[in-house]
Amino acid sequence: MSFDFISRIVGMIVFGLLGGYFGVDLANVTTITLEEGAVIFGLVGALFGLVITPLITTRPVSSLRTLLNRLESRTLGSGLIGLFIGLVIAALLSIPLSKLPSFLGEVFPFIGVLLFGYIGVAVFVSRRNDIFSLFSGRIFPQSERDGGSGEPERVILVDTSVIIDGRIADIAQTGFLVGELLIPRFVLDELQHIADSADGLRRQRGRRGMEILADLQESKTIPVRISDIDVEGTREVDSKLVILARQLSCPILTNDYNLNRVAEIQGVPVLNINELANSVKAVLLPGEVVEVKIIQEGKERGQGVGYLSDGTMVVVEDGKNHMNEDVLSTVTKVLQTAAGRMIFAKPNEV
């Protein structure tokens, strides 16, 4: 039996009784009998209570619960602390304010409660990171809190594509990721859905992502936290990540190009693993010599294509004649594309 149904029954009884009492009082000043007034207004009150009770009980509670679920724990905690301190200040000031002449002494204490309550919440929410870093510095050793750096630990939202990709585990082991990896429950649900897919390749990728996530949790290099925090109003995982990142003021770790573009448009910082991989590839300048194995034909006539150890594509002029051979080539041009760096080269004369 749902809480909504129970509230309707209780509301129907309460408003029915109130309607009956009102009908009895109204019957004293009209021509209807007491019984008629009680029955008629009792039924109207019961019907009114049956319809209106959820609007004043369960619906506001549900909306409040949804709002609280969307709030970060630091934001909620800071808001409650700020509200408490604001109300304490307002209570202290209400004593002298109540001694003001007549009307002012009655209104100013109430205004003070509203004003200082709002100021307390606004100030503490805006400074929540500083407040919690101060508290954590009192409770936990500095080395446990932020590795001794003196800076508050940041949160990084993790996308499903990064977990499936697998390179996040290697990057985390190197220590280049600083902060806490936050994995929302809806990302974990999407990963589980992929792992249970009927498609063999998709299922294999999902299970590999599960293994990578387990390795990350066991690793002591960077903390990993799975949170039940959710975003109402949308079912798309990418949209939820962008909204959540804006609420938490934190970056998104991904290698999804579309998510990267949407997040940048909305002003959300993105840590793209593909961009990181491209940025750490070896830089070759025109005139340098590189050895590459030609493994396939190029798009243009006579071209051959090979790859360096870091995955950089090398297009070799007249390389078609050297298929499956290691060829010393001189770099002629380097292009940076959205897919990565592309090198054009010409075979050295033997």
C-alpha positions, 0 to 999 in steps of 0.5 A: 500500500503506497504512501500516496494512497494512505495520505488520500484516505487520511485526507478524505477522513479529515476533510470529511469531518471538517466538512461535516462540522462546517455543515452543522454550523451552516445548518443553524443559519439556513433552512436545511437540517443538521443531518443534511448539512453534515452529510452534504458538506461531509461528502464534499469535504471528503471528495476535496480531501481525496483530491487535494491531499497529495498536492499538499503532502506527497507531491511536495515531499517527492519534489523535495526529495528529488531536489535533495538527491540532485544536490552534492553532499558538500552543498547540502551539508554546507547549506544546512550549517549556514542556515543554522548559523544564520538562524542563531544570529537572527535569534540573537538580534531578535532581542534588541530588534523586538524592543523597537517601537510598535510595528517595527518591533514585530516585523523586524525580527521576522525579516531578520530570520529570513535575511540571515537565514538566506545569507548563511545558506548563500555564503556557506554554499559558495564557500563549501570547498574551503569549509570542508577542506578546513574540517577535513584538515582538522579530522584527517592528516594532511597526507591522507586528505590531499597527498600533502599538496595543501590543495583540496582534493578535486572530483573527476566525473568518469564517463562509460566510454573511458572505463570501456577504453581501459587506458584510464587504469594505466594513466591512473597508475602513472599518477598523472590523474589528481583527485577522486574519480566519481562514478555515478550509479547511472554510468555503472548501470549503463556499463552493466547493460553493455556487459549483458548485451546480446551482441558478442563484441559489445558484451565483451567490451562491457565485461572488460570495462567491469574488470577495469573498474575493479582494478581501479577500485583495488588500486591505491594510486587514486581513490574511486567512489561510486555514488547514487547521485542522479539527475532528474528530467533526462534519461540520456547518460551524456546529458546527466553527466554534463548537468552533474558536472555543472552542479559539482563544478568538476571536469568530465573524463571521457574519450567520446567526441560528441560528449566532449563537444556538448560539454565544451559548448555548455562550459564544462571542462573535459579531460579527453584521453584521446587528446592526451594520447595525441599530445604525448606522441613523439613530435617529428619535424620535416627533414627527420628520418623515420623507419616505418613498416608499410602494411597497406595501400594509401588512398592516393596512387602509389602511397603506402601506409604504416604506423609508428609504435604510438599509433601515429599514421605515416603515409609514405609516397611510393610506399606501395612498392615496399609492402610489408617492408621496413622503410627508412623515410624522410618526413616531408609534412606533418598534419594535425587532424581531429583524429590525431597526427598524420605524417607524410614521408618520402622513402630514402634513396638506397 
